[in-house]
Amino acid sequence: MDRVHWRQIQKELESLYDLHEAAASQAGKCREFNSRTALFLERLEEMGADDLAYRVMGLLAGCSPKDFSPCDNRLSTKGSLERLIEQVNREIDR
């Protein structure tokens, strides 16, 4: 993949990260995060970014949106997003 695609992925991951952090205090954002992450997974698969897609699929597997209670896997999901962002940043810096 070229640098432009990596930058698009970086931007989307950062947006998802911010949305996930907002979901910690606004329960309705949790479902939005889950939906947007699923769409992001689809785009990664279309781009052929299989390694990232696999990791995002794992992130979604542990994501169970809740409307009226806090996320059970908040810190795990946050850590996964941080590691994905680091991986993409390394690809951009190559």
Residue pairs with C-beta under 8 A, 6 or more apart in sequence:
1 47
1 48
1 49
1 91
3 92
5 47
5 49
6 88
6 91
6 92
7 92
9 44
9 47
9 49
9 52
9 88
10 85
10 88
10 89
10 92
12 40
12 43
13 40
13 81
13 84
13 85
13 88
14 85
15 36
16 33
16 36
16 37
16 40
16 81
17 78
17 81
17 82
17 85
19 29
19 32
19 33
19 36
20 33
20 74
20 77
20 78
20 81
21 78
22 29
23 29
23 30
23 32
23 33
23 71
24 70
24 71
24 74
27 66
27 67
27 68
27 69
27 70
28 67
30 65
30 66
30 67
30 71
31 65
31 67
33 63
33 65
34 60
34 63
34 65
37 56
37 59
37 60
37 63
38 60
40 56
41 53
41 56
41 57
41 60
44 50
44 52
44 53
44 56
45 53
52 84
52 87
52 88
55 80
55 83
55 84
55 87
56 84
58 80
59 77
59 80
59 81
59 84
62 73
62 76
62 77
62 80
63 73
63 77
64 71
64 72
64 73
66 72
71 77
